[in-house]
Amino acid sequence: MASGDFCSPGEGVEMLQQVCSKQLPPCNLSEEDLLQNPHFSQLLLSLSQHVDESGLSLMLAKEQAQAWKDVRLHKTTWLRSEILQRVIQELLVDYYVKTQDTDLTSEDRKDFVWMRARLPLEVEEQLKKKCFTVLCYHNPSSDLDSETLKAAKVWNLAEVLAGEKQQCQAAKSQQKEQMVLLEKKSATYSQVLLRCLALLQRLLQEHRLKTQSELDRINAQYLEIKCSAMILKLRMEELKILSDTYTAEKVEVHRLIRDRLEGAICLQEQDMEKSRQVLNTYEVLGEEFDKLVKEYTQLKQATENKRWTLQEFNKAYR
């Protein structure tokens, strides 16, 4: 697609998201950000035409691929030489140890012609043993196979290892894509969570006053019921104390005392009424009237005292 071509917003956003996940570093750009910045989106799309999945330009990527190819070729050549050198060194060390342990003449020890003729066979045998060792390490069940079957498996071992390496690289690439997708989803979930928290805060602010009044009413009703329950509990404790304090005999005695007090109060009130009538009759008298007033006052005071005693007795009885 040329830089001057245009596409629908939805297609552009989807294409740009694919570009960001494969060719460009993770930007964590939302769809809203891309739609609000169309020129930046076109810049990213244009940039994706000149870079590969690793982020390098196409020219540099081609040069890098050729360089890696040359490196692999030189590395293969060096490894061949290195392996032959190490195998020859191991054979020479083994030969030297053997010659030290046996009674050989100095001429036998300087027989390089025989050694040179024997060396290719020894190197081939040593390389075969090492190949079988690598095969058994890769596939332990091959340790019980015959040499012919082992040789056939070694012949295909390089191809098998290359396939497994390719699978590992594909798995790593897929894991990288999954990590990018996970980071993108994590960013999206974080934004959604922040929006939900803001919405919840707004709802709480709007409905707090409505629910607060109902809550206050319920709390007041609860306190009222709790206070009534406490009053009833105190009354029950009071009645329990009274029932434990006063037996049936005491109650009967108190009833008799109350009856006597009530009778005395009745008689006292009758006497007071008579005195009041006498006072009304002799109101015009002088000193005699004062005497009658004092007598009336004493009678009234005695009546009040007995009435108060009766009230206190009734309270104790209840």
Phi and psi restraints in degrees (value plus and minus 20) as a CYANA .aco file:
   2 ALA   PHI     -93.3   -53.3
   2 ALA   PSI     142.9   182.9
   3 SER   PHI     -88.9   -48.9
   3 SER   PSI     -39.2     0.8
   4 GLY   PHI    -110.7   -70.7
   4 GLY   PSI     -27.5    12.5
   5 ASP   PHI     -92.5   -52.5
   5 ASP   PSI     136.3   176.3
   6 PHE   PHI    -146.7  -106.7
   6 PHE   PSI     135.4   175.4
   7 CYS   PHI    -163.7  -123.7
   7 CYS   PSI     148.4   188.4
   8 SER   PHI     -86.5   -46.5
   8 SER   PSI     136.2   176.2
   9 PRO   PHI     -78.2   -38.2
   9 PRO   PSI     -61.9   -21.9
  10 GLY   PHI     -84.5   -44.5
  10 GLY   PSI     -64.2   -24.2
  11 GLU   PHI     -85.2   -45.2
  11 GLU   PSI     -60.9   -20.9
  12 GLY   PHI     -82.2   -42.2
  12 GLY   PSI     -62.7   -22.7
  13 VAL   PHI     -85.0   -45.0
  13 VAL   PSI     -63.0   -23.0
  14 GLU   PHI     -84.3   -44.3
  14 GLU   PSI     -62.9   -22.9
  15 MET   PHI     -84.5   -44.5
  15 MET   PSI     -61.0   -21.0
  16 LEU   PHI     -86.8   -46.8
  16 LEU   PSI     -55.8   -15.8
  17 GLN   PHI     -85.0   -45.0
  17 GLN   PSI     -58.2   -18.2
  18 GLN   PHI     -85.2   -45.2
  18 GLN   PSI     -60.0   -20.0
  19 VAL   PHI     -83.2   -43.2
  19 VAL   PSI     -64.4   -24.4
  20 CYS   PHI     -84.1   -44.1
  20 CYS   PSI     -54.1   -14.1
  21 SER   PHI     -99.6   -59.6
  21 SER   PSI     -42.1    -2.1
  22 LYS   PHI    -131.3   -91.3
  22 LYS   PSI     -61.2   -21.2
  23 GLN   PHI    -131.1   -91.1
  23 GLN   PSI     -47.4    -7.4
  24 LEU   PHI    -132.3   -92.3
  24 LEU   PSI     136.8   176.8
  25 PRO   PHI     -79.5   -39.5
  25 PRO   PSI     130.7   170.7
  26 PRO   PHI     -78.8   -38.8
  26 PRO   PSI     100.1   140.1
  27 CYS   PHI    -117.8   -77.8
  27 CYS   PSI     -38.4     1.6
  28 ASN   PHI      35.8    75.8
  28 ASN   PSI      21.5    61.5
  29 LEU   PHI    -111.4   -71.4
  29 LEU   PSI     111.6   151.6
  30 SER   PHI    -103.5   -63.5
  30 SER   PSI     148.2   188.2
  31 GLU   PHI     -83.5   -43.5
  31 GLU   PSI     -55.3   -15.3
  32 GLU   PHI     -85.2   -45.2
  32 GLU   PSI     -60.5   -20.5
  33 ASP   PHI     -83.7   -43.7
  33 ASP   PSI     -61.0   -21.0
  34 LEU   PHI     -87.3   -47.3
  34 LEU   PSI     -58.6   -18.6
  35 LEU   PHI     -90.5   -50.5
  35 LEU   PSI     -51.4   -11.4
  36 GLN   PHI     -99.0   -59.0
  36 GLN   PSI     -35.2     4.8
  37 ASN   PHI    -147.1  -107.1
  37 ASN   PSI      52.7    92.7
  38 PRO   PHI     -86.2   -46.2
  38 PRO   PSI     -55.1   -15.1
  39 HIS   PHI     -87.1   -47.1
  39 HIS   PSI     -58.9   -18.9
  40 PHE   PHI     -85.1   -45.1
  40 PHE   PSI     -56.8   -16.8
  41 SER   PHI     -84.5   -44.5
  41 SER   PSI     -63.3   -23.3
  42 GLN   PHI     -83.9   -43.9
  42 GLN   PSI     -55.0   -15.0
  43 LEU   PHI     -84.4   -44.4
  43 LEU   PSI     -63.5   -23.5
  44 LEU   PHI     -84.2   -44.2
  44 LEU   PSI     -60.7   -20.7
  45 LEU   PHI     -84.7   -44.7
  45 LEU   PSI     -61.3   -21.3
  46 SER   PHI     -85.9   -45.9
  46 SER   PSI     -59.1   -19.1
  47 LEU   PHI     -84.8   -44.8
  47 LEU   PSI     -52.0   -12.0
  48 SER   PHI     -86.8   -46.8
  48 SER   PSI     -39.4     0.6
  49 GLN   PHI     -96.7   -56.7
  49 GLN   PSI     -33.0     7.0
  50 HIS   PHI    -135.1   -95.1
  50 HIS   PSI     -15.6    24.4
  51 VAL   PHI    -149.5  -109.5
  51 VAL   PSI     136.8   176.8
  52 ASP   PHI    -117.0   -77.0
  52 ASP   PSI    -187.6  -147.6
  53 GLU   PHI     -88.1   -48.1
  53 GLU   PSI     -42.4    -2.4
  54 SER   PHI    -105.7   -65.7
  54 SER   PSI     -29.1    10.9
  55 GLY   PHI      77.7   117.7
  55 GLY   PSI     -23.9    16.1
  56 LEU   PHI    -102.4   -62.4
  56 LEU   PSI     137.7   177.7
  57 SER   PHI     -89.2   -49.2
  57 SER   PSI     139.6   179.6
  58 LEU   PHI     -82.4   -42.4
  58 LEU   PSI     -58.4   -18.4
  59 MET   PHI     -85.1   -45.1
  59 MET   PSI     -67.6   -27.6
  60 LEU   PHI     -84.6   -44.6
  60 LEU   PSI     -54.6   -14.6
  61 ALA   PHI     -85.9   -45.9
  61 ALA   PSI     -59.6   -19.6
  62 LYS   PHI     -85.3   -45.3
  62 LYS   PSI     -64.2   -24.2
  63 GLU   PHI     -84.6   -44.6
  63 GLU   PSI     -58.4   -18.4
  64 GLN   PHI     -85.4   -45.4
  64 GLN   PSI     -60.0   -20.0
  65 ALA   PHI     -82.3   -42.3
  65 ALA   PSI     -62.9   -22.9
  66 GLN   PHI     -84.7   -44.7
  66 GLN   PSI     -60.0   -20.0
  67 ALA   PHI     -83.1   -43.1
  67 ALA   PSI     -63.0   -23.0
  68 TRP   PHI     -84.5   -44.5
  68 TRP   PSI     -55.1   -15.1
  69 LYS   PHI     -84.5   -44.5
  69 LYS   PSI     -64.2   -24.2
  70 ASP   PHI     -84.6   -44.6
  70 ASP   PSI     -59.4   -19.4
  71 VAL   PHI     -82.3   -42.3
  71 VAL   PSI     -63.2   -23.2
  72 ARG   PHI     -83.7   -43.7
  72 ARG   PSI     -58.4   -18.4
  73 LEU   PHI     -84.6   -44.6
  73 LEU   PSI     -68.3   -28.3
  74 HIS   PHI     -84.6   -44.6
  74 HIS   PSI     -56.5   -16.5
  75 LYS   PHI     -85.4   -45.4
  75 LYS   PSI     -59.4   -19.4
  76 THR   PHI     -83.9   -43.9
  76 THR   PSI     -64.5   -24.5
  77 THR   PHI     -82.2   -42.2
  77 THR   PSI     -63.4   -23.4
  78 TRP   PHI     -86.1   -46.1
  78 TRP   PSI     -59.2   -19.2
  79 LEU   PHI     -84.6   -44.6
  79 LEU   PSI     -58.3   -18.3
  80 ARG   PHI     -81.3   -41.3
  80 ARG   PSI     -67.4   -27.4
  81 SER   PHI     -84.0   -44.0
  81 SER   PSI     -61.0   -21.0
  82 GLU   PHI     -84.6   -44.6
  82 GLU   PSI     -61.1   -21.1
  83 ILE   PHI     -85.2   -45.2
  83 ILE   PSI     -65.6   -25.6
  84 LEU   PHI     -81.6   -41.6
  84 LEU   PSI     -60.7   -20.7
  85 GLN   PHI     -84.4   -44.4
  85 GLN   PSI     -63.0   -23.0
  86 ARG   PHI     -88.5   -48.5
  86 ARG   PSI     -58.4   -18.4
  87 VAL   PHI     -85.1   -45.1
  87 VAL   PSI     -63.1   -23.1
  88 ILE   PHI     -83.5   -43.5
  88 ILE   PSI     -60.6   -20.6
  89 GLN   PHI     -82.1   -42.1
  89 GLN   PSI     -62.8   -22.8
  90 GLU   PHI     -82.9   -42.9
  90 GLU   PSI     -61.5   -21.5
  91 LEU   PHI     -84.4   -44.4
  91 LEU   PSI     -61.2   -21.2
  92 LEU   PHI     -84.5   -44.5
  92 LEU   PSI     -59.8   -19.8
  93 VAL   PHI     -84.1   -44.1
  93 VAL   PSI     -64.2   -24.2
  94 ASP   PHI     -82.9   -42.9
  94 ASP   PSI     -61.8   -21.8
  95 TYR   PHI     -84.2   -44.2
  95 TYR   PSI     -59.8   -19.8
  96 TYR   PHI     -84.7   -44.7
  96 TYR   PSI     -62.0   -22.0
  97 VAL   PHI     -84.1   -44.1
  97 VAL   PSI     -60.5   -20.5
  98 LYS   PHI     -85.8   -45.8
  98 LYS   PSI     -61.3   -21.3
  99 THR   PHI     -87.4   -47.4
  99 THR   PSI     -48.1    -8.1
 100 GLN   PHI     -94.4   -54.4
 100 GLN   PSI     -48.6    -8.6
 101 ASP   PHI    -106.3   -66.3
 101 ASP   PSI     -34.6     5.4
 102 THR   PHI    -132.1   -92.1
 102 THR   PSI     140.3   180.3
 103 ASP   PHI    -108.7   -68.7
 103 ASP   PSI      66.2   106.2
 104 LEU   PHI    -133.4   -93.4
 104 LEU   PSI     129.6   169.6
 105 THR   PHI     -98.8   -58.8
 105 THR   PSI     144.3   184.3
 106 SER   PHI     -83.2   -43.2
 106 SER   PSI     -49.9    -9.9
 107 GLU   PHI     -87.7   -47.7
 107 GLU   PSI     -59.5   -19.5
 108 ASP   PHI     -85.6   -45.6
 108 ASP   PSI     -57.2   -17.2
 109 ARG   PHI     -88.8   -48.8
 109 ARG   PSI     -43.2    -3.2
 110 LYS   PHI    -119.8   -79.8
 110 LYS   PSI       4.4    44.4
 111 ASP   PHI    -107.6   -67.6
 111 ASP   PSI      56.6    96.6
 112 PHE   PHI     -92.8   -52.8
 112 PHE   PSI     -44.7    -4.7
 113 VAL   PHI     -84.0   -44.0
 113 VAL   PSI     -65.2   -25.2
 114 TRP   PHI     -85.1   -45.1
 114 TRP   PSI     -59.8   -19.8
 115 MET   PHI     -83.7   -43.7
 115 MET   PSI     -60.7   -20.7
 116 ARG   PHI     -87.7   -47.7
 116 ARG   PSI     -56.9   -16.9
 117 ALA   PHI     -90.8   -50.8
 117 ALA   PSI     -54.2   -14.2
 118 ARG   PHI    -103.1   -63.1
 118 ARG   PSI     -41.6    -1.6
 119 LEU   PHI     -80.0   -40.0
 119 LEU   PSI     -67.2   -27.2
 120 PRO   PHI     -78.0   -38.0
 120 PRO   PSI     -61.4   -21.4
 121 LEU   PHI     -84.6   -44.6
 121 LEU   PSI     -61.6   -21.6
 122 GLU   PHI     -85.5   -45.5
 122 GLU   PSI     -60.3   -20.3
 123 VAL   PHI     -84.0   -44.0
 123 VAL   PSI     -62.6   -22.6
 124 GLU   PHI     -82.0   -42.0
 124 GLU   PSI     -62.6   -22.6
 125 GLU   PHI     -86.6   -46.6
 125 GLU   PSI     -59.8   -19.8
 126 GLN   PHI     -86.7   -46.7
 126 GLN   PSI     -61.4   -21.4
 127 LEU   PHI     -85.2   -45.2
 127 LEU   PSI     -57.3   -17.3
 128 LYS   PHI     -83.4   -43.4
 128 LYS   PSI     -61.9   -21.9
 129 LYS   PHI     -82.5   -42.5
 129 LYS   PSI     -62.1   -22.1
 130 LYS   PHI     -87.0   -47.0
 130 LYS   PSI     -57.9   -17.9
 131 CYS   PHI     -83.8   -43.8
 131 CYS   PSI     -61.5   -21.5
 132 PHE   PHI     -84.8   -44.8
 132 PHE   PSI     -55.3   -15.3
 133 THR   PHI     -84.4   -44.4
 133 THR   PSI     -63.2   -23.2
 134 VAL   PHI     -84.8   -44.8
 134 VAL   PSI     -59.3   -19.3
 135 LEU   PHI     -83.0   -43.0
 135 LEU   PSI     -65.7   -25.7
 136 CYS   PHI     -87.6   -47.6
 136 CYS   PSI     -51.2   -11.2
 137 TYR   PHI     -88.5   -48.5
 137 TYR   PSI     -59.4   -19.4
 138 HIS   PHI     -93.3   -53.3
 138 HIS   PSI     -59.4   -19.4
 139 ASN   PHI    -154.5  -114.5
 139 ASN   PSI      70.5   110.5
 140 PRO   PHI     -77.3   -37.3
 140 PRO   PSI     -45.8    -5.8
 141 SER   PHI     -88.6   -48.6
 141 SER   PSI     -35.8     4.2
 142 SER   PHI     -95.5   -55.5
 142 SER   PSI     -27.3    12.7
 143 ASP   PHI     -85.2   -45.2
 143 ASP   PSI     -44.7    -4.7
 144 LEU   PHI    -113.2   -73.2
 144 LEU   PSI     -22.1    17.9
 145 ASP   PHI     -97.6   -57.6
 145 ASP   PSI     143.9   183.9
 146 SER   PHI     -95.5   -55.5
 146 SER   PSI     147.7   187.7
 147 GLU   PHI     -86.5   -46.5
 147 GLU   PSI     -54.0   -14.0
 148 THR   PHI     -84.8   -44.8
 148 THR   PSI     -65.4   -25.4
 149 LEU   PHI     -87.4   -47.4
 149 LEU   PSI     -57.9   -17.9
 150 LYS   PHI     -82.7   -42.7
 150 LYS   PSI     -61.1   -21.1
 151 ALA   PHI     -82.8   -42.8
 151 ALA   PSI     -60.0   -20.0
 152 ALA   PHI     -84.2   -44.2
 152 ALA   PSI     -60.8   -20.8
 153 LYS   PHI     -88.2   -48.2
 153 LYS   PSI     -56.6   -16.6
 154 VAL   PHI     -85.9   -45.9
 154 VAL   PSI     -54.7   -14.7
 155 TRP   PHI     -81.1   -41.1
 155 TRP   PSI     -54.3   -14.3
 156 ASN   PHI    -118.4   -78.4
 156 ASN   PSI     -18.5    21.5
 157 LEU   PHI     -84.9   -44.9
 157 LEU   PSI     -59.3   -19.3
 158 ALA   PHI     -81.9   -41.9
 158 ALA   PSI     -61.8   -21.8
 159 GLU   PHI     -86.1   -46.1
 159 GLU   PSI     -60.0   -20.0
 160 VAL   PHI     -83.5   -43.5
 160 VAL   PSI     -64.4   -24.4
 161 LEU   PHI     -85.0   -45.0
 161 LEU   PSI     -58.4   -18.4
 162 ALA   PHI     -83.6   -43.6
 162 ALA   PSI     -59.0   -19.0
 163 GLY   PHI     -85.3   -45.3
 163 GLY   PSI     -62.6   -22.6
 164 GLU   PHI     -85.7   -45.7
 164 GLU   PSI     -57.6   -17.6
 165 LYS   PHI     -83.4   -43.4
 165 LYS   PSI     -61.2   -21.2
 166 GLN   PHI     -84.4   -44.4
 166 GLN   PSI     -58.7   -18.7
 167 GLN   PHI     -84.2   -44.2
 167 GLN   PSI     -61.1   -21.1
 168 CYS   PHI     -83.3   -43.3
 168 CYS   PSI     -61.6   -21.6
 169 GLN   PHI     -85.4   -45.4
 169 GLN   PSI     -59.8   -19.8
 170 ALA   PHI     -84.5   -44.5
 170 ALA   PSI     -59.3   -19.3
 171 ALA   PHI     -85.9   -45.9
 171 ALA   PSI     -60.1   -20.1
 172 LYS   PHI     -84.0   -44.0
 172 LYS   PSI     -61.6   -21.6
 173 SER   PHI     -83.1   -43.1
 173 SER   PSI     -61.9   -21.9
 174 GLN   PHI     -85.7   -45.7
 174 GLN   PSI     -58.9   -18.9
 175 GLN   PHI     -83.3   -43.3
 175 GLN   PSI     -58.7   -18.7
 176 LYS   PHI     -83.8   -43.8
 176 LYS   PSI     -63.7   -23.7
 177 GLU   PHI     -82.4   -42.4
 177 GLU   PSI     -60.2   -20.2
 178 GLN   PHI     -85.0   -45.0
 178 GLN   PSI     -57.2   -17.2
 179 MET   PHI     -85.1   -45.1
 179 MET   PSI     -61.7   -21.7
 180 VAL   PHI     -82.7   -42.7
 180 VAL   PSI     -63.3   -23.3
 181 LEU   PHI     -84.6   -44.6
 181 LEU   PSI     -57.5   -17.5
 182 LEU   PHI     -85.3   -45.3
 182 LEU   PSI     -62.8   -22.8
 183 GLU   PHI     -83.0   -43.0
 183 GLU   PSI     -60.0   -20.0
 184 LYS   PHI     -84.3   -44.3
 184 LYS   PSI     -65.1   -25.1
 185 LYS   PHI     -86.0   -46.0
 185 LYS   PSI     -56.9   -16.9
 186 SER   PHI     -82.6   -42.6
 186 SER   PSI     -62.3   -22.3
 187 ALA   PHI     -84.1   -44.1
 187 ALA   PSI     -60.9   -20.9
 188 THR   PHI     -84.0   -44.0
 188 THR   PSI     -65.0   -25.0
 189 TYR   PHI     -82.4   -42.4
 189 TYR   PSI     -57.3   -17.3
 190 SER   PHI     -84.1   -44.1
 190 SER   PSI     -63.0   -23.0
 191 GLN   PHI     -84.0   -44.0
 191 GLN   PSI     -62.1   -22.1
 192 VAL   PHI     -84.1   -44.1
 192 VAL   PSI     -59.7   -19.7
 193 LEU   PHI     -84.1   -44.1
 193 LEU   PSI     -60.7   -20.7
 194 LEU   PHI     -84.0   -44.0
 194 LEU   PSI     -60.5   -20.5
 195 ARG   PHI     -84.5   -44.5
 195 ARG   PSI     -60.9   -20.9
 196 CYS   PHI     -84.2   -44.2
 196 CYS   PSI     -60.5   -20.5
 197 LEU   PHI     -84.4   -44.4
 197 LEU   PSI     -61.3   -21.3
 198 ALA   PHI     -84.0   -44.0
 198 ALA   PSI     -61.7   -21.7
 199 LEU   PHI     -84.7   -44.7
 199 LEU   PSI     -61.6   -21.6
 200 LEU   PHI     -84.3   -44.3
 200 LEU   PSI     -60.2   -20.2
 201 GLN   PHI     -83.6   -43.6
 201 GLN   PSI     -60.4   -20.4
 202 ARG   PHI     -86.1   -46.1
 202 ARG   PSI     -61.3   -21.3
 203 LEU   PHI     -83.6   -43.6
 203 LEU   PSI     -59.3   -19.3
 204 LEU   PHI     -84.7   -44.7
 204 LEU   PSI     -60.7   -20.7
 205 GLN   PHI     -86.1   -46.1
 205 GLN   PSI     -56.8   -16.8
 206 GLU   PHI     -92.9   -52.9
 206 GLU   PSI     -57.7   -17.7
 207 HIS   PHI    -121.6   -81.6
 207 HIS   PSI     -16.6    23.4
 208 ARG   PHI     -86.7   -46.7
 208 ARG   PSI     -63.3   -23.3
 209 LEU   PHI     -85.9   -45.9
 209 LEU   PSI     -57.1   -17.1
 210 LYS   PHI     -86.9   -46.9
 210 LYS   PSI     -64.6   -24.6
 211 THR   PHI     -96.5   -56.5
 211 THR   PSI     -44.0    -4.0
 212 GLN   PHI     -87.2   -47.2
 212 GLN   PSI     -61.1   -21.1
 213 SER   PHI     -84.5   -44.5
 213 SER   PSI     -62.9   -22.9
 214 GLU   PHI     -83.6   -43.6
 214 GLU   PSI     -58.9   -18.9
 215 LEU   PHI     -85.1   -45.1
 215 LEU   PSI     -60.0   -20.0
 216 ASP   PHI     -84.3   -44.3
 216 ASP   PSI     -59.7   -19.7
 217 ARG   PHI     -83.6   -43.6
 217 ARG   PSI     -62.5   -22.5
 218 ILE   PHI     -85.9   -45.9
 218 ILE   PSI     -60.6   -20.6
 219 ASN   PHI     -84.0   -44.0
 219 ASN   PSI     -61.3   -21.3
 220 ALA   PHI     -83.8   -43.8
 220 ALA   PSI     -62.0   -22.0
 221 GLN   PHI     -83.8   -43.8
 221 GLN   PSI     -59.1   -19.1
 222 TYR   PHI     -84.4   -44.4
 222 TYR   PSI     -63.6   -23.6
 223 LEU   PHI     -85.3   -45.3
 223 LEU   PSI     -57.4   -17.4
 224 GLU   PHI     -83.7   -43.7
 224 GLU   PSI     -64.9   -24.9
 225 ILE   PHI     -85.1   -45.1
 225 ILE   PSI     -59.9   -19.9
 226 LYS   PHI     -84.6   -44.6
 226 LYS   PSI     -59.3   -19.3
 227 CYS   PHI     -84.8   -44.8
 227 CYS   PSI     -62.6   -22.6
 228 SER   PHI     -81.9   -41.9
 228 SER   PSI     -59.9   -19.9
 229 ALA   PHI     -85.1   -45.1
 229 ALA   PSI     -58.1   -18.1
 230 MET   PHI     -85.8   -45.8
 230 MET   PSI     -59.6   -19.6
 231 ILE   PHI     -83.4   -43.4
 231 ILE   PSI     -65.1   -25.1
 232 LEU   PHI     -82.9   -42.9
 232 LEU   PSI     -57.8   -17.8
 233 LYS   PHI     -84.9   -44.9
 233 LYS   PSI     -62.1   -22.1
 234 LEU   PHI     -83.2   -43.2
 234 LEU   PSI     -60.5   -20.5
 235 ARG   PHI     -83.9   -43.9
 235 ARG   PSI     -59.5   -19.5
 236 MET   PHI     -84.3   -44.3
 236 MET   PSI     -60.7   -20.7
 237 GLU   PHI     -83.1   -43.1
 237 GLU   PSI     -59.5   -19.5
 238 GLU   PHI     -83.9   -43.9
 238 GLU   PSI     -64.1   -24.1
 239 LEU   PHI     -86.5   -46.5
 239 LEU   PSI     -55.4   -15.4
 240 LYS   PHI     -84.8   -44.8
 240 LYS   PSI     -62.1   -22.1
 241 ILE   PHI     -83.9   -43.9
 241 ILE   PSI     -62.7   -22.7
 242 LEU   PHI     -83.8   -43.8
 242 LEU   PSI     -62.2   -22.2
 243 SER   PHI     -86.3   -46.3
 243 SER   PSI     -54.3   -14.3
 244 ASP   PHI     -95.3   -55.3
 244 ASP   PSI     -46.2    -6.2
 245 THR   PHI    -102.4   -62.4
 245 THR   PSI     -65.5   -25.5
 246 TYR   PHI    -124.4   -84.4
 246 TYR   PSI     100.9   140.9
 247 THR   PHI    -105.3   -65.3
 247 THR   PSI     158.6   198.6
 248 ALA   PHI     -85.0   -45.0
 248 ALA   PSI     -56.9   -16.9
 249 GLU   PHI     -85.4   -45.4
 249 GLU   PSI     -62.1   -22.1
 250 LYS   PHI     -83.9   -43.9
 250 LYS   PSI     -58.3   -18.3
 251 VAL   PHI     -84.8   -44.8
 251 VAL   PSI     -59.7   -19.7
 252 GLU   PHI     -86.5   -46.5
 252 GLU   PSI     -60.2   -20.2
 253 VAL   PHI     -83.8   -43.8
 253 VAL   PSI     -62.6   -22.6
 254 HIS   PHI     -84.2   -44.2
 254 HIS   PSI     -53.9   -13.9
 255 ARG   PHI     -86.2   -46.2
 255 ARG   PSI     -61.3   -21.3
 256 LEU   PHI     -84.3   -44.3
 256 LEU   PSI     -62.2   -22.2
 257 ILE   PHI     -82.1   -42.1
 257 ILE   PSI     -60.1   -20.1
 258 ARG   PHI     -85.2   -45.2
 258 ARG   PSI     -60.8   -20.8
 259 ASP   PHI     -81.9   -41.9
 259 ASP   PSI     -62.9   -22.9
 260 ARG   PHI     -84.1   -44.1
 260 ARG   PSI     -60.6   -20.6
 261 LEU   PHI     -85.6   -45.6
 261 LEU   PSI     -61.4   -21.4
 262 GLU   PHI     -84.5   -44.5
 262 GLU   PSI     -58.8   -18.8
 263 GLY   PHI     -85.3   -45.3
 263 GLY   PSI     -60.9   -20.9
 264 ALA   PHI     -85.1   -45.1
 264 ALA   PSI     -59.5   -19.5
 265 ILE   PHI     -84.2   -44.2
 265 ILE   PSI     -59.3   -19.3
 266 CYS   PHI     -84.2   -44.2
 266 CYS   PSI     -65.0   -25.0
 267 LEU   PHI     -84.7   -44.7
 267 LEU   PSI     -59.0   -19.0
 268 GLN   PHI     -83.9   -43.9
 268 GLN   PSI     -60.3   -20.3
 269 GLU   PHI     -85.6   -45.6
 269 GLU   PSI     -56.3   -16.3
 270 GLN   PHI     -84.2   -44.2
 270 GLN   PSI     -63.2   -23.2
 271 ASP   PHI     -83.3   -43.3
 271 ASP   PSI     -57.3   -17.3
 272 MET   PHI     -88.7   -48.7
 272 MET   PSI     -56.3   -16.3
 273 GLU   PHI     -86.4   -46.4
 273 GLU   PSI     -59.9   -19.9
 274 LYS   PHI     -83.7   -43.7
 274 LYS   PSI     -61.2   -21.2
 275 SER   PHI     -84.0   -44.0
 275 SER   PSI     -57.7   -17.7
 276 ARG   PHI     -83.9   -43.9
 276 ARG   PSI     -59.8   -19.8
 277 GLN   PHI     -85.3   -45.3
 277 GLN   PSI     -59.4   -19.4
 278 VAL   PHI     -84.6   -44.6
 278 VAL   PSI     -60.5   -20.5
 279 LEU   PHI     -82.3   -42.3
 279 LEU   PSI     -60.4   -20.4
 280 ASN   PHI     -85.7   -45.7
 280 ASN   PSI     -52.5   -12.5
 281 THR   PHI     -95.5   -55.5
 281 THR   PSI     -60.9   -20.9
 282 TYR   PHI    -124.0   -84.0
 282 TYR   PSI      11.5    51.5
 283 GLU   PHI     -87.8   -47.8
 283 GLU   PSI     -48.4    -8.4
 284 VAL   PHI    -101.1   -61.1
 284 VAL   PSI     -27.5    12.5
 285 LEU   PHI     -96.5   -56.5
 285 LEU   PSI     142.9   182.9
 286 GLY   PHI    -111.0   -71.0
 286 GLY   PSI    -121.8   -81.8
 287 GLU   PHI     -82.7   -42.7
 287 GLU   PSI     -55.1   -15.1
 288 GLU   PHI     -81.5   -41.5
 288 GLU   PSI     -55.6   -15.6
 289 PHE   PHI     -85.7   -45.7
 289 PHE   PSI     -60.4   -20.4
 290 ASP   PHI     -82.9   -42.9
 290 ASP   PSI     -60.6   -20.6
 291 LYS   PHI     -81.5   -41.5
 291 LYS   PSI     -61.6   -21.6
 292 LEU   PHI     -84.9   -44.9
 292 LEU   PSI     -57.2   -17.2
 293 VAL   PHI     -83.7   -43.7
 293 VAL   PSI     -63.3   -23.3
 294 LYS   PHI     -82.7   -42.7
 294 LYS   PSI     -62.2   -22.2
 295 GLU   PHI     -83.1   -43.1
 295 GLU   PSI     -60.9   -20.9
 296 TYR   PHI     -84.7   -44.7
 296 TYR   PSI     -59.7   -19.7
 297 THR   PHI     -84.5   -44.5
 297 THR   PSI     -61.7   -21.7
 298 GLN   PHI     -83.5   -43.5
 298 GLN   PSI     -62.5   -22.5
 299 LEU   PHI     -82.8   -42.8
 299 LEU   PSI     -61.9   -21.9
 300 LYS   PHI     -84.5   -44.5
 300 LYS   PSI     -61.4   -21.4
 301 GLN   PHI     -83.6   -43.6
 301 GLN   PSI     -61.2   -21.2
 302 ALA   PHI     -83.9   -43.9
 302 ALA   PSI     -59.6   -19.6
 303 THR   PHI     -84.1   -44.1
 303 THR   PSI     -62.7   -22.7
 304 GLU   PHI     -83.7   -43.7
 304 GLU   PSI     -60.3   -20.3
 305 ASN   PHI     -82.5   -42.5
 305 ASN   PSI     -63.2   -23.2
 306 LYS   PHI     -88.1   -48.1
 306 LYS   PSI     -58.2   -18.2
 307 ARG   PHI     -83.0   -43.0
 307 ARG   PSI     -62.0   -22.0
 308 TRP   PHI     -83.7   -43.7
 308 TRP   PSI     -62.0   -22.0
 309 THR   PHI     -80.1   -40.1
 309 THR   PSI     -62.0   -22.0
 310 LEU   PHI     -84.3   -44.3
 310 LEU   PSI     -61.0   -21.0
 311 GLN   PHI     -82.6   -42.6
 311 GLN   PSI     -63.9   -23.9
 312 GLU   PHI     -85.8   -45.8
 312 GLU   PSI     -57.0   -17.0
 313 PHE   PHI     -84.8   -44.8
 313 PHE   PSI     -61.7   -21.7
 314 ASN   PHI     -82.9   -42.9
 314 ASN   PSI     -59.5   -19.5
 315 LYS   PHI     -82.7   -42.7
 315 LYS   PSI     -63.5   -23.5
 316 ALA   PHI     -86.4   -46.4
 316 ALA   PSI     -53.9   -13.9
 317 TYR   PHI     -92.2   -52.2
 317 TYR   PSI     -56.1   -16.1
